[in-house]
Amino acid sequence: MNEQSLALWSAELLASAKMRFLAIGTDLAQAPLEGQRALETIHASLMTGAGVRSATYIAILLFVGIAVEWLYWMYAYSPLRAAMATPVRAPTEALRVGLRRLAFSGAGLLLFTAATIGVSAAFAWPPHVHQLVIAFTLLLLVLRLSWIGIAVILAPGRSRLRLVPVEQVRARWLAGAIMAALLLLALGRFLPPVLDEGVQARHVAGALRFATYSLSALILFVAAFAFFGREPSRAEGARAPLFPRSFPLALLVLAVYAVWLMNDGAAALAVIVAIVLALQLGLHPMVYYYWGKDVRSAVPSADAGGALPAIALSLARFVVALVGVGAAAIALDTPLSSLADSASPWIRIGLRLLGVAVLALLAHGVWIAIRSVVDQRLARIGPADPHQPPDASSRLLTLLPLLRVTTAVLLLVLLVLSSLWALGIEITPLLAGAGVLGIALGFGAQALVRDIIAGVFYLADDAFRVGEYVEGGGNVKGNVERITLRSVALRHHNGPLHFVPYGALGSVRNTSRDWVIDKFNLPLSVEVESEKIRKMIKKIGEDMKEDPVIGPMMLEPLKGKLYRIDPGVKIFRCKFRSPPGKQFDVRANALKRIEAALKQMGLQFADGRQTVLLQNPAS
């Protein structure tokens, strides 16, 4: 759309709005006088024989409709009462009871409407009276159906049967406000055509429509702030909303009312769009309400149903949007069967956007499912304990976050390409260009490619996991804290955090796998008996193995033997096997026991000093 067409469209819109405002002003100015004449006409018509006959027919219709519905309730009231008396312990059970209530009440209402309209066809009505009767019957149908829906969803008098997360005090006032707004809207929809065609009161009809629609918009505007202005208290860590829900709801009411004021023909489409947007705003708390999840919390609860509520939310959003598209097509007098063959570019664009929405729904569902499974698995494993040796779950702590990130990137790329294809954009040149660009980037970023490929092989070989202590080339070592696609973060035992690219890691020495053998030396005097010291070390090893604290840390008991003899010193080599990370505690305990045993034997560690004895030649 160029600037000239945009200016022309704006001028036409302003002219249409001006004519609309003039018509509303004329209706309001001439409605009192015209209304008085219409009342006189109606009064004179009722005093005639045709008027009395019409009133009699209407009384008969009401009697027949009430009698048919009463007969229906004679049989249906007992199962309905039994359904409402069913114990309800969860929102899903309330939903089942609500559907049964809706089925019973809706069936009775349909019987009343069908009996009333069917019997009305058997009477000979005066001119325009039959249309008036049908209009009032439809008005009554809409009002009663609206109340049935409000009673089932909000359940003002029965909080246990409520289908939406609304407080008891708010539910009653909200039900009254919605019912009042719907009553005004129904009156503005059904009465003006009757007044216009039946008593030739066109200005009264226009004024009535303006008054009812304005009052209903005012009620909905006030209700938006009264019932949705106060946000519920958020749990600790929950993200604060950008603005309360009352603001967009009130803005939607004003937008629909403004569209109706400027162009009556576009009001239906504006109402459909507003309802779709309002439902999209409220779907999140309503859907999660049925899984018993606190929607105020930032952390998913363990019993929130896993990925099901998120998938159900995505499906509900898509269904609402799809129903809105269908309703908009009906409002624009566009048959659904001819949408695909329509020559309108807007309809074709809408269908392509709908296809993109379907692809987004599928990608989002797959992402939600994979992310939920990964997050639940990580939550069950818990974070790695730096004071405990890595176990089998440490590999999952290493690979699952990478799987989550890789899945997100892959789904995003596939969604973008599929969306471009659904919009009619040829993606073959894009794929070819991406291939050429990939080759160019590969030559220009060889270090990056080397790091990524080396990381893939490190992970495939299970060379290290999160929480393990590793040593690599270039004198880098530490506990593995984080693993990405390009590098590994190593926390040195003195505190510094090293980010090492996989390409620079080199050969890896993993000191946290399976078991370690720790060796230490005991320097003793050359006068000690070697066999006696060996047996003493063996006895200490057996005692340590029986110790309830140290014993589980030892895979093999402590042993020792004479290693070598230096000038003035005998070196005994001790060794044991323990799980990774436990060797320091075992070694300290072994040295403490050996020191105590040597004191009991009257021995001490050799200091390495040599004593030289000089003989006096005179002696």
C-alpha positions as CSV (number, residue, x, y, z in Angstrom):
1,M,0.0,0.0,0.0
2,N,1.6,3.3,-1.2
3,E,1.2,6.7,0.4
4,Q,-1.5,7.8,-2.1
5,S,-3.7,4.8,-1.4
6,L,-3.1,5.1,2.3
7,A,-4.2,8.8,2.2
8,L,-7.3,7.9,0.2
9,W,-8.2,5.1,2.7
10,S,-7.8,7.5,5.6
11,A,-10.0,10.1,4.0
12,E,-12.7,7.5,3.3
13,L,-12.5,6.3,6.9
14,L,-12.8,9.8,8.3
15,A,-15.7,10.6,6.0
16,S,-17.5,7.4,7.1
17,A,-16.9,8.2,10.7
18,K,-18.3,11.7,10.3
19,M,-21.4,10.4,8.6
20,R,-21.8,7.8,11.4
21,F,-21.5,10.5,14.1
22,L,-24.1,12.7,12.3
23,A,-26.5,9.7,12.1
24,I,-26.1,9.0,15.8
25,G,-26.7,12.6,16.6
26,T,-29.8,12.7,14.4
27,D,-31.2,9.5,16.1
28,L,-30.6,11.0,19.6
29,A,-32.3,14.3,18.6
30,Q,-35.4,12.8,17.0
31,A,-35.8,9.7,19.2
32,P,-38.0,11.3,21.9
33,L,-40.7,12.6,19.6
34,E,-40.6,9.5,17.4
35,G,-40.7,7.2,20.5
36,Q,-43.9,8.9,21.7
37,R,-45.5,8.3,18.4
38,A,-44.3,4.7,18.4
39,L,-45.9,4.1,21.9
40,E,-49.2,5.6,20.7
41,T,-49.1,3.3,17.6
42,I,-48.3,0.2,19.8
43,H,-51.1,1.1,22.2
44,A,-53.6,1.6,19.4
45,S,-52.6,-1.7,17.9
46,L,-53.1,-3.6,21.2
47,M,-56.6,-2.2,21.5
48,T,-57.7,-3.7,18.2
49,G,-58.9,-7.3,17.7
50,A,-55.6,-8.2,16.0
51,G,-53.7,-7.0,19.0
52,V,-55.8,-9.0,21.5
53,R,-55.5,-12.1,19.2
54,S,-51.7,-11.6,19.1
55,A,-51.5,-11.3,22.9
56,T,-53.5,-14.5,23.2
57,Y,-51.3,-16.3,20.8
58,I,-48.2,-15.1,22.7
59,A,-49.7,-16.4,26.0
60,I,-50.4,-19.8,24.3
61,L,-46.8,-19.9,23.0
62,L,-45.4,-19.2,26.5
63,F,-47.7,-21.8,28.0
64,V,-46.7,-24.5,25.5
65,G,-43.0,-23.7,25.8
66,I,-43.1,-23.7,29.6
67,A,-45.2,-26.9,29.6
68,V,-42.8,-28.8,27.3
69,E,-39.7,-27.7,29.3
70,W,-41.5,-28.6,32.6
71,L,-42.3,-32.0,31.3
72,Y,-38.6,-32.4,30.3
73,W,-37.4,-31.4,33.8
74,M,-39.8,-33.9,35.4
75,Y,-37.5,-36.6,34.1
76,A,-34.1,-34.7,33.9
77,Y,-34.1,-32.9,37.2
78,S,-33.2,-36.0,39.2
79,P,-30.0,-36.9,37.2
80,L,-29.0,-33.3,37.2
81,R,-29.4,-33.0,40.9
82,A,-27.4,-36.3,41.3
83,A,-24.7,-34.8,39.1
84,M,-24.5,-31.6,41.1
85,A,-24.3,-33.5,44.3
86,T,-21.3,-35.5,43.1
87,P,-18.2,-34.9,45.4
88,V,-15.8,-32.6,43.6
89,R,-12.2,-32.7,44.7
90,A,-10.4,-31.4,41.6
91,P,-11.1,-28.9,38.8
92,T,-11.2,-31.8,36.3
93,E,-14.1,-33.3,38.2
94,A,-15.8,-29.9,38.3
95,L,-15.4,-29.8,34.5
96,R,-17.2,-33.1,34.0
97,V,-20.0,-32.0,36.3
98,G,-20.2,-28.6,34.4
99,L,-20.5,-30.4,31.0
100,R,-23.4,-32.5,32.3
101,R,-25.1,-29.3,33.7
102,L,-24.6,-27.6,30.4
103,A,-26.0,-30.6,28.5
104,F,-29.1,-30.9,30.7
105,S,-29.9,-27.1,30.8
106,G,-29.2,-26.7,27.1
107,A,-31.5,-29.5,26.2
108,G,-34.3,-28.0,28.2
109,L,-33.7,-24.6,26.6
110,L,-33.7,-26.0,23.1
111,L,-37.0,-27.8,23.7
112,F,-38.6,-24.6,24.9
113,T,-37.3,-22.6,21.9
114,A,-38.3,-25.4,19.4
115,A,-41.8,-25.7,20.9
116,T,-42.3,-22.0,20.9
117,I,-41.2,-21.3,17.4
118,G,-42.9,-24.5,16.1
119,V,-46.3,-23.7,17.6
120,S,-46.0,-20.1,16.4
121,A,-46.0,-21.3,12.8
122,A,-49.5,-22.7,13.3
123,F,-51.1,-19.3,14.0
124,A,-52.3,-16.6,11.6
125,W,-50.4,-13.6,12.8
126,P,-51.0,-10.0,11.9
127,P,-48.4,-8.3,9.7
128,H,-44.9,-8.0,11.3
129,V,-46.1,-9.7,14.5
130,H,-44.7,-13.1,13.7
131,Q,-41.2,-11.6,13.1
132,L,-41.6,-9.8,16.4
133,V,-42.4,-13.1,18.2
134,I,-39.5,-14.9,16.7
135,A,-37.2,-12.0,17.6
136,F,-38.3,-12.1,21.2
137,T,-38.0,-15.8,21.3
138,L,-34.4,-15.6,20.0
139,L,-33.7,-12.8,22.5
140,L,-34.9,-15.1,25.3
141,L,-32.8,-17.9,23.9
142,V,-29.7,-15.8,23.9
143,L,-30.3,-14.5,27.4
144,R,-31.0,-17.9,29.0
145,L,-28.1,-19.5,27.1
146,S,-25.8,-16.8,28.4
147,W,-27.0,-17.3,32.0
148,I,-26.5,-21.1,31.6
149,G,-23.0,-20.5,30.5
150,I,-22.2,-18.1,33.3
151,A,-23.8,-20.4,35.9
152,V,-21.7,-23.3,34.7
153,I,-18.4,-21.5,34.3
154,L,-18.5,-19.0,37.2
155,A,-20.9,-21.0,39.4
156,P,-21.7,-17.9,41.6
157,G,-23.5,-20.0,44.3
158,R,-21.4,-23.1,44.2
159,S,-17.7,-22.4,44.5
160,R,-16.8,-26.1,44.3
161,L,-18.2,-26.4,40.8
162,R,-16.4,-23.3,39.5
163,L,-14.5,-23.9,36.2
164,V,-12.2,-20.9,36.3
165,P,-9.8,-19.6,39.0
166,V,-12.0,-16.7,40.4
167,E,-12.6,-15.9,44.0
168,Q,-16.1,-16.4,45.5
169,V,-16.7,-12.6,46.1
170,R,-15.5,-11.7,42.6
171,A,-17.5,-14.5,40.9
172,R,-20.9,-13.2,41.9
173,W,-20.2,-9.6,40.9
174,L,-18.5,-10.7,37.7
175,A,-21.4,-12.9,36.8
176,G,-23.8,-10.0,37.4
177,A,-21.7,-7.6,35.3
178,I,-21.3,-10.0,32.4
179,M,-25.0,-10.8,32.5
180,A,-26.0,-7.1,32.5
181,A,-23.7,-6.4,29.6
182,L,-25.0,-9.3,27.6
183,L,-28.6,-8.3,28.3
184,L,-27.9,-4.8,26.9
185,L,-26.1,-6.2,23.9
186,A,-29.0,-8.6,23.2
187,L,-31.5,-5.8,23.5
188,G,-29.5,-3.6,21.2
189,R,-29.2,-6.5,18.7
190,F,-32.8,-7.8,18.5
191,L,-35.1,-4.8,19.4
192,P,-34.0,-2.1,17.0
193,P,-34.9,-4.2,13.8
194,V,-38.4,-4.8,15.3
195,L,-38.9,-1.1,16.0
196,D,-37.6,-0.1,12.6
197,E,-39.7,-2.6,10.6
198,G,-42.7,-3.0,12.9
199,V,-43.6,0.6,14.0
200,Q,-41.4,2.6,11.6
201,A,-39.3,4.1,14.4
202,R,-35.9,4.2,12.8
203,H,-34.5,6.9,15.0
204,V,-35.7,5.2,18.2
205,A,-34.1,2.0,17.0
206,G,-30.8,3.9,16.4
207,A,-30.9,5.7,19.7
208,L,-31.8,2.4,21.5
209,R,-28.9,0.7,19.9
210,F,-26.5,3.5,20.8
211,A,-27.7,3.5,24.4
212,T,-27.5,-0.2,25.0
213,Y,-24.1,-0.6,23.3
214,S,-22.7,2.4,25.2
215,L,-24.0,1.1,28.5
216,S,-22.7,-2.4,27.9
217,A,-19.2,-1.0,26.9
218,L,-19.2,1.1,30.1
219,I,-20.1,-1.9,32.3
220,L,-17.4,-4.0,30.7
221,F,-14.9,-1.2,31.0
222,V,-15.6,-0.8,34.7
223,A,-15.6,-4.5,35.2
224,A,-12.2,-4.9,33.7
225,F,-10.7,-2.6,36.3
226,A,-13.0,-3.8,39.2
227,F,-12.4,-7.5,38.8
228,F,-8.9,-7.7,37.1
229,G,-7.2,-4.6,38.3
230,R,-5.8,-6.2,41.5
231,E,-3.3,-8.8,40.5
232,P,-2.9,-11.8,42.9
233,S,0.2,-11.9,45.1
234,R,3.1,-13.5,43.3
235,A,5.3,-16.2,44.7
236,E,9.0,-15.5,45.5
237,G,11.0,-15.5,42.3
238,A,8.0,-15.0,40.0
239,R,8.4,-12.5,37.2
240,A,6.2,-9.4,37.6
241,P,3.9,-8.7,34.6
242,L,4.6,-5.7,32.4
243,F,1.1,-4.3,33.2
244,P,-2.1,-5.7,34.9
245,R,-4.6,-7.7,32.9
246,S,-7.2,-5.0,33.4
247,F,-5.3,-2.6,31.0
248,P,-5.5,-4.7,27.8
249,L,-9.0,-5.8,28.6
250,A,-10.2,-2.2,29.0
251,L,-8.3,-1.3,25.9
252,L,-10.0,-4.0,23.9
253,V,-13.4,-2.7,25.1
254,L,-12.6,0.8,24.1
255,A,-11.2,-0.4,20.7
256,V,-14.4,-2.3,19.9
257,Y,-16.6,0.5,20.9
258,A,-14.6,3.0,18.9
259,V,-14.8,0.7,15.8
260,W,-18.5,0.4,16.2
261,L,-18.9,4.2,16.5
262,M,-16.9,4.8,13.3
263,N,-18.2,1.8,11.2
264,D,-21.1,-0.4,12.2
265,G,-20.2,-3.0,9.5
266,A,-16.7,-3.7,11.0
267,A,-18.1,-4.0,14.6
268,A,-18.6,-7.8,14.3
269,L,-15.1,-8.4,13.1
270,A,-13.7,-6.1,15.9
271,V,-15.8,-8.1,18.5
272,I,-14.4,-11.4,17.2
273,V,-10.8,-10.1,17.4
274,A,-11.3,-8.7,20.9
275,I,-12.8,-12.0,22.1
276,V,-9.9,-14.0,20.7
277,L,-7.3,-11.7,22.3
278,A,-9.2,-11.7,25.6
279,L,-9.2,-15.5,25.6
280,Q,-5.6,-15.6,24.7
281,L,-4.9,-13.4,27.8
282,G,-6.8,-15.7,30.1
283,L,-5.9,-19.1,28.7
284,H,-2.7,-19.5,30.7
285,P,-4.3,-19.4,34.2
286,M,-7.4,-21.3,33.1
287,V,-5.4,-24.2,31.5
288,Y,-2.9,-24.6,34.4
289,Y,-5.8,-24.4,36.9
290,Y,-6.8,-27.9,35.8
291,W,-3.3,-29.4,36.6
292,G,-3.3,-27.9,40.1
293,K,-0.3,-25.7,39.4
294,D,0.2,-22.3,41.0
295,V,0.4,-20.0,38.0
296,R,1.9,-17.2,40.2
297,S,5.0,-19.3,40.9
298,A,8.1,-19.1,38.7
299,V,9.1,-22.6,39.5
300,P,7.0,-25.5,38.1
301,S,5.6,-27.7,40.7
302,A,6.3,-31.4,40.7
303,D,2.6,-32.3,40.3
304,A,1.9,-29.9,37.5
305,G,1.4,-32.6,34.9
306,G,4.8,-32.3,33.2
307,A,4.6,-31.3,29.6
308,L,0.8,-31.9,29.3
309,P,-0.4,-28.4,30.5
310,A,2.1,-26.6,28.3
311,I,1.0,-28.6,25.3
312,A,-2.6,-28.2,26.2
313,L,-2.1,-24.5,26.4
314,S,-0.5,-24.3,23.0
315,L,-3.3,-26.4,21.5
316,A,-5.9,-24.2,23.2
317,R,-4.3,-21.0,21.9
318,F,-4.3,-22.5,18.4
319,V,-7.9,-23.7,18.6
320,V,-9.1,-20.3,19.8
321,A,-7.2,-18.6,16.9
322,L,-8.6,-21.1,14.4
323,V,-12.2,-20.6,15.6
324,G,-11.6,-16.8,15.5
325,V,-10.4,-17.1,11.8
326,G,-13.5,-19.1,11.0
327,A,-15.8,-16.6,12.7
328,A,-14.1,-13.7,11.0
329,A,-14.6,-15.5,7.6
330,I,-18.3,-15.8,8.4
331,A,-18.6,-12.2,9.5
332,L,-17.0,-11.1,6.2
333,D,-19.5,-13.3,4.3
334,T,-16.7,-15.5,3.0
335,P,-17.7,-19.2,2.8
336,L,-15.1,-21.5,4.4
337,S,-15.2,-23.9,1.5
338,S,-14.1,-21.2,-0.9
339,L,-11.3,-19.7,1.2
340,A,-8.6,-21.8,-0.6
341,D,-9.8,-20.6,-4.0
342,S,-10.4,-17.0,-3.0
343,A,-8.8,-14.4,-5.2
344,S,-8.5,-11.9,-2.3
345,P,-4.8,-11.4,-1.5
346,W,-5.7,-10.8,2.2
347,I,-7.4,-14.2,2.5
348,R,-4.5,-15.9,0.8
349,I,-2.1,-14.2,3.2
350,G,-4.3,-15.2,6.1
351,L,-4.3,-18.8,5.1
352,R,-0.5,-18.8,4.7
353,L,-0.2,-17.2,8.1
354,L,-2.5,-19.9,9.5
355,G,-0.2,-22.5,8.0
356,V,2.8,-20.8,9.7
357,A,0.8,-20.9,13.0
358,V,0.3,-24.7,12.6
359,L,4.0,-25.2,12.1
360,A,4.7,-23.0,15.1
361,L,2.3,-25.0,17.2
362,L,3.9,-28.3,16.2
363,A,7.4,-27.0,16.9
364,H,6.3,-25.5,20.2
365,G,4.7,-28.8,21.2
366,V,7.8,-30.7,20.4
367,W,10.0,-28.2,22.2
368,I,7.7,-28.2,25.3
369,A,7.7,-32.0,25.4
370,I,11.5,-32.3,25.2
371,R,12.2,-29.4,27.5
372,S,9.8,-30.7,30.1
373,V,11.3,-34.2,30.0
374,V,14.9,-32.8,30.3
375,D,14.0,-30.3,33.1
376,Q,12.2,-33.0,35.1
377,R,15.1,-35.4,34.7
378,L,17.6,-32.7,35.8
379,A,15.3,-31.8,38.8
380,R,15.3,-35.4,39.9
381,I,19.0,-35.7,39.6
382,G,19.7,-32.4,41.4
383,P,22.8,-30.3,41.1
384,A,26.2,-31.9,41.4
385,D,27.6,-32.0,45.0
386,P,31.2,-30.8,44.9
387,H,31.9,-32.7,48.1
388,Q,30.8,-36.1,46.7
389,P,32.4,-38.0,43.8
390,P,30.6,-38.0,40.5
391,D,28.3,-40.9,39.9
392,A,26.4,-42.3,36.9
393,S,24.0,-39.3,36.9
394,S,26.8,-36.9,36.2
395,R,26.8,-37.9,32.5
396,L,23.2,-36.9,32.3
397,L,24.0,-33.6,34.0
398,T,26.6,-33.1,31.2
399,L,24.6,-34.2,28.2
400,L,21.0,-33.1,28.9
401,P,21.6,-29.4,28.9
402,L,23.5,-29.7,25.6
403,L,20.5,-31.8,24.2
404,R,18.1,-29.1,25.2
405,V,20.1,-26.3,23.6
406,T,20.7,-28.3,20.4
407,T,17.0,-29.2,20.2
408,A,16.0,-25.5,20.5
409,V,18.4,-24.4,17.8
410,L,17.4,-27.3,15.4
411,L,13.7,-26.6,15.9
412,L,14.2,-22.9,15.4
413,V,16.0,-23.4,12.1
414,L,13.5,-25.9,10.9
415,L,10.6,-23.6,11.8
416,V,12.1,-20.7,10.0
417,L,12.7,-22.7,6.8
418,S,9.3,-24.3,6.9
419,S,7.6,-21.0,7.6
420,L,9.3,-19.4,4.6
421,W,8.2,-22.3,2.5
422,A,4.6,-22.0,3.8
423,L,4.6,-18.3,2.9
424,G,5.5,-19.1,-0.7
425,I,9.2,-18.1,-0.5
426,E,11.5,-20.3,-2.4
427,I,14.1,-21.7,0.1
428,T,16.3,-23.6,-2.3
429,P,18.5,-20.5,-3.1
430,L,18.6,-19.9,0.7
431,L,19.8,-23.4,1.3
432,A,22.4,-23.1,-1.4
433,G,23.5,-19.7,-0.1
434,A,23.7,-21.1,3.4
435,G,25.9,-24.0,2.1
436,V,28.3,-21.5,0.5
437,L,28.3,-19.3,3.5
438,G,28.9,-22.3,5.7
439,I,32.0,-23.2,3.6
440,A,33.2,-19.7,3.9
441,L,32.7,-19.6,7.6
442,G,34.4,-23.0,7.9
443,F,37.6,-21.6,6.3
444,G,37.4,-18.4,8.2
445,A,36.7,-19.9,11.6
446,Q,38.8,-23.0,11.6
447,A,39.5,-22.7,15.3
448,L,35.8,-22.6,16.1
449,V,35.0,-25.6,13.9
450,R,37.9,-27.4,15.5
451,D,36.7,-26.7,19.0
452,I,33.1,-27.8,18.2
453,I,34.2,-31.0,16.5
454,A,36.7,-31.8,19.2
455,G,34.0,-31.2,21.8
456,V,31.7,-33.6,20.0
457,F,34.3,-36.4,20.2
458,Y,35.2,-35.6,23.9
459,L,31.5,-36.0,24.8
460,A,31.1,-39.1,22.6
461,D,34.1,-40.7,24.3
462,D,32.7,-39.6,27.7
463,A,36.1,-38.1,28.6
464,F,34.7,-36.0,31.4
465,R,31.5,-35.0,33.1
466,V,30.2,-32.2,35.2
467,G,31.7,-32.4,38.7
468,E,34.8,-34.4,37.7
469,Y,38.4,-33.2,38.3
470,V,40.4,-33.2,35.0
471,E,43.8,-32.1,33.9
472,G,44.4,-31.0,30.3
473,G,47.3,-29.8,28.2
474,G,48.8,-26.5,29.0
475,N,48.7,-27.1,32.7
476,V,45.0,-26.5,33.0
477,K,43.1,-28.4,35.6
478,G,40.1,-28.2,37.9
479,N,36.5,-29.4,38.5
480,V,34.2,-29.4,35.4
481,E,31.5,-26.8,36.2
482,R,29.9,-26.2,32.8
483,I,30.1,-27.6,29.3
484,T,29.1,-25.8,26.2
485,L,29.3,-26.6,22.5
486,R,32.7,-24.8,22.2
487,S,34.4,-24.9,25.6
488,V,34.6,-26.4,29.1
489,A,34.7,-24.4,32.3
490,L,37.2,-25.7,34.9
491,R,37.2,-24.5,38.4
492,H,40.8,-24.7,39.8
493,H,41.1,-25.9,43.4
494,N,42.4,-22.5,44.4
495,G,39.3,-20.7,43.0
496,P,40.0,-19.4,39.5
497,L,37.6,-20.4,36.7
498,H,39.3,-21.4,33.4
499,F,37.4,-21.5,30.1
500,V,39.2,-23.9,27.9
501,P,38.3,-24.4,24.2
502,Y,38.1,-28.1,23.3
503,G,40.7,-27.6,20.6
504,A,43.2,-26.4,23.2
505,L,42.4,-29.0,25.8
506,G,44.6,-31.7,24.4
507,S,45.0,-35.0,26.2
508,V,42.7,-35.2,29.3
509,R,43.7,-36.8,32.6
510,N,40.5,-37.6,34.5
511,T,41.1,-38.2,38.2
512,S,37.5,-38.8,39.1
513,R,36.7,-42.1,37.5
514,D,36.2,-45.5,39.2
515,W,39.1,-45.5,41.7
516,V,42.5,-44.1,42.6
517,I,45.6,-45.7,44.2
518,D,47.3,-43.4,46.6
519,K,50.9,-44.0,47.8
520,F,53.0,-42.3,50.4
521,N,56.4,-42.9,52.0
522,L,57.3,-43.4,55.7
523,P,61.0,-42.4,56.5
524,L,62.2,-44.4,59.5
525,S,65.5,-45.1,61.2
526,V,67.7,-47.8,59.7
527,E,67.7,-49.6,63.1
528,V,64.0,-50.5,62.8
529,E,62.9,-54.1,61.9
530,S,61.4,-54.0,58.5
531,E,59.1,-57.0,59.1
532,K,57.8,-55.5,62.3
533,I,56.9,-52.2,60.5
534,R,55.2,-54.1,57.7
535,K,53.0,-56.0,60.1
536,M,52.2,-52.8,62.0
537,I,51.1,-51.1,58.7
538,K,49.0,-54.2,57.8
539,K,47.3,-54.2,61.2
540,I,46.5,-50.5,60.8
541,G,45.0,-51.2,57.4
542,E,42.8,-53.9,58.7
543,D,41.6,-51.7,61.6
544,M,40.8,-48.9,59.1
545,K,38.8,-51.3,56.9
546,E,36.7,-52.2,59.9
547,D,36.1,-48.5,60.8
548,P,32.5,-47.5,60.1
549,V,33.6,-44.1,58.8
550,I,36.8,-44.8,57.0
551,G,36.1,-48.4,55.9
552,P,33.5,-47.5,53.1
553,M,36.1,-45.1,51.7
554,M,38.7,-47.9,51.1
555,L,38.4,-50.3,48.2
556,E,41.6,-52.1,49.2
557,P,43.2,-52.0,52.7
558,L,46.4,-50.2,53.5
559,K,49.6,-52.1,52.9
560,G,53.2,-51.3,53.2
561,K,56.7,-52.7,52.5
562,L,60.3,-51.6,52.5
563,Y,60.9,-49.5,49.4
564,R,64.5,-48.5,49.7
565,I,67.3,-47.7,52.1
566,D,69.1,-44.3,52.0
567,P,72.0,-43.3,54.2
568,G,70.6,-43.4,57.7
569,V,67.0,-43.8,56.6
570,K,64.7,-46.7,55.6
571,I,61.9,-45.7,53.3
572,F,58.7,-47.7,53.6
573,R,56.1,-47.3,50.7
574,C,52.4,-47.5,51.7
575,K,49.5,-47.7,49.4
576,F,45.7,-48.1,49.3
577,R,42.9,-47.9,46.8
578,S,39.8,-45.7,47.4
579,P,37.1,-43.9,45.4
580,P,38.1,-40.7,43.6
581,G,38.3,-37.7,46.0
582,K,38.4,-39.9,49.2
583,Q,42.1,-40.6,49.2
584,F,42.9,-37.4,51.1
585,D,40.7,-38.3,54.0
586,V,42.0,-41.9,54.1
587,R,45.6,-40.8,53.9
588,A,45.3,-38.3,56.7
589,N,43.6,-41.0,58.9
590,A,46.3,-43.5,58.0
591,L,49.1,-41.1,58.9
592,K,47.5,-40.3,62.2
593,R,47.2,-44.0,63.1
594,I,50.7,-44.8,62.0
595,E,52.1,-41.9,64.1
596,A,50.2,-43.2,67.2
597,A,51.5,-46.7,66.6
598,L,55.1,-45.6,66.3
599,K,54.9,-43.7,69.6
600,Q,53.6,-46.8,71.3
601,M,56.6,-48.7,69.9
602,G,59.0,-46.0,71.0
603,L,59.9,-45.1,67.4
604,Q,59.7,-41.8,65.5
605,F,60.1,-40.7,61.9
606,A,63.6,-40.3,60.6
607,D,64.6,-36.6,60.0
608,G,67.2,-37.5,57.4
609,R,70.1,-36.2,59.4
610,Q,73.3,-38.3,59.6
611,T,75.4,-38.6,62.7
612,V,79.1,-38.8,62.3
613,L,81.1,-40.4,65.1
614,L,84.8,-39.4,65.4
615,Q,87.1,-41.7,67.3
616,N,89.7,-40.0,69.5
617,P,93.2,-41.4,68.4
618,A,94.5,-40.8,71.9
619,S,92.0,-43.2,73.4
